[in-house]
Amino acid sequence: MSETVVGTDRLTKRYGDRLAVDSVSLTVRRGEVYGFLGPNGAGKTTTLRMLLGLVRPSGGTATVLGAAPGSRTAVAGTGALVEGPGFYPYLSGRDNLRVLARYRALPEAAVDAVLARVDLVGRGGDAFKSYSLGMKQRLGVAAALLGEPELLVLDEPTNGLDPAGMADMRELLVDVAAGGQTVILSSHLLAEVQEICDRVGVISDGRLLAESTVRDLRGAAAVVLRADPLDRALAVAMRVAGDDAVALVDDGRAVRLEGGAPVVPALTRELVAEDVEVREIRTVERSLEEVFFEMTGGTR
Ligand SMILES: Nc1ncnc2c1ncn2[C@@H]1O[C@H](COP(=O)(O)OP(=O)(O)OP(=O)(O)O)[C@@H](O)[C@H]1O
């Protein structure tokens, strides 16, 4: 799991005096779904294009599958969906894939295999222009999957999808990673990403602000308690979780304890023993979205 598939070291892209990507060092490991997150204009597409060898870095280095971006090894092992797939509208989904397969000297069977993986076999004969956005995106992923590359690079694969389309895409990408392929996807849609990705890199204004598992980024859950009398509940909470882990929230109407679900049994036991009346006790988790807003200072 820890083998590095993509690594960058202070990768930088400058357009005139604008730093689109500013000294980004990231690591993507084999078999993971890596989410590259950031607001519009953060530098996601530019970074992905550098990894694909489509844009030349102004500084720093990148390694893709042990080779330089754009090298034969890197290109042969990478499938990409960047900035909307260019499909022929009047050709069927299957024929569009056939064109790509022929260009890359892949057998017909490769087309059927990827159509099946993205669940488009039944609609493979229909014209591309008749597809829903979700189907178009899935065909784009199918094109990226042609030839079973080790690495998939997908720029905003969930963009514009409805919840059902999102769910399909999520299932597909989790399935791809389970098969051992590595996925890098970019997104500004954090709610979806936190369910799909093993690890994420957060980028804003060209800089990588954080890189970690979704769980670590979100931090531990907390417990919010409403009870009567509150001062006695506060004293109990401090005894159970430690003074530093407890604070009054909601204008002094509730107690917040760090530590999440594991503190709940002891807390409830002690509250009952102290004759405190519990009105509400619940665990709260920060969403990736909240973490992200804190990090990027509210830009989107
Ligand atoms: N070819 C270019 N010439 C000049 N500036 C560019 C070029 N490509 C990108 N930029 C600038 O670099 C910055 C990063 O753009 P990039 O497209 O990488 O961001 P992004 O995170 O992918 O955002 P989006 O989701 O909007 O595509 C932006 O300020 C953009 O205007």
The ligand as an SDF file (V2000), in Angstrom:
LIG
                    3D

 31 33  0  0  0  0  0  0  0  0999 V2000
   -2.7970   28.7210  -19.5880 N   0  0  0  0  0  0  0  0  0  0  0  0
   -2.9090   29.5860  -18.5840 C   0  0  0  0  0  0  0  0  0  0  0  0
   -2.4600   30.8520  -18.6970 N   0  0  0  0  0  0  0  0  0  0  0  0
   -2.5610   31.7320  -17.6880 C   0  0  0  0  0  0  0  0  0  0  0  0
   -3.0990   31.4420  -16.4850 N   0  0  0  0  0  0  0  0  0  0  0  0
   -3.5580   30.1980  -16.2920 C   0  0  0  0  0  0  0  0  0  0  0  0
   -3.5040   29.2080  -17.3230 C   0  0  0  0  0  0  0  0  0  0  0  0
   -4.0380   28.0590  -16.8380 N   0  0  0  0  0  0  0  0  0  0  0  0
   -4.4240   28.3330  -15.5720 C   0  0  0  0  0  0  0  0  0  0  0  0
   -4.1430   29.6060  -15.2450 N   0  0  0  0  0  0  0  0  0  0  0  0
   -4.3940   30.2490  -13.9480 C   0  0  0  0  0  0  0  0  0  0  0  0
   -3.8260   29.4450  -12.9410 O   0  0  0  0  0  0  0  0  0  0  0  0
   -4.6540   29.3810  -11.7920 C   0  0  0  0  0  0  0  0  0  0  0  0
   -4.9960   27.9330  -11.4750 C   0  0  0  0  0  0  0  0  0  0  0  0
   -5.8760   27.4090  -12.4600 O   0  0  0  0  0  0  0  0  0  0  0  0
   -6.3690   25.9090  -12.4890 P   0  0  0  0  0  0  0  0  0  0  0  0
   -7.2300   25.7440  -13.6980 O   0  0  0  0  0  0  0  0  0  0  0  0
   -5.2150   25.0130  -12.3330 O   0  0  0  0  0  0  0  0  0  0  0  0
   -7.2460   25.8330  -11.1830 O   0  0  0  0  0  0  0  0  0  0  0  0
   -8.2790   24.7370  -10.7140 P   0  0  0  0  0  0  0  0  0  0  0  0
   -8.0030   24.5020   -9.2960 O   0  0  0  0  0  0  0  0  0  0  0  0
   -8.2240   23.5720  -11.6220 O   0  0  0  0  0  0  0  0  0  0  0  0
   -9.6310   25.4770  -10.8690 O   0  0  0  0  0  0  0  0  0  0  0  0
  -10.9060   25.0890  -11.7120 P   0  0  0  0  0  0  0  0  0  0  0  0
  -11.6300   24.0970  -10.8820 O   0  0  0  0  0  0  0  0  0  0  0  0
  -11.6090   26.4080  -11.8350 O   0  0  0  0  0  0  0  0  0  0  0  0
  -10.3850   24.5650  -13.0390 O   0  0  0  0  0  0  0  0  0  0  0  0
   -5.8580   30.2370  -12.0980 C   0  0  0  0  0  0  0  0  0  0  0  0
   -5.6400   31.4970  -11.5490 O   0  0  0  0  0  0  0  0  0  0  0  0
   -5.8580   30.3120  -13.6130 C   0  0  0  0  0  0  0  0  0  0  0  0
   -6.4540   31.5010  -14.0430 O   0  0  0  0  0  0  0  0  0  0  0  0
  1  2  1  0
  2  3  1  0
  2  7  2  0
  3  4  2  0
  4  5  1  0
  5  6  2  0
  6  7  1  0
  6 10  1  0
  7  8  1  0
  8  9  2  0
  9 10  1  0
 10 11  1  0
 11 12  1  0
 11 30  1  0
 12 13  1  0
 13 14  1  0
 13 28  1  0
 14 15  1  0
 15 16  1  0
 16 17  2  0
 16 18  1  0
 16 19  1  0
 19 20  1  0
 20 21  2  0
 20 22  1  0
 20 23  1  0
 23 24  1  0
 24 25  2  0
 24 26  1  0
 24 27  1  0
 28 29  1  0
 28 30  1  0
 30 31  1  0
M  END
$$$$
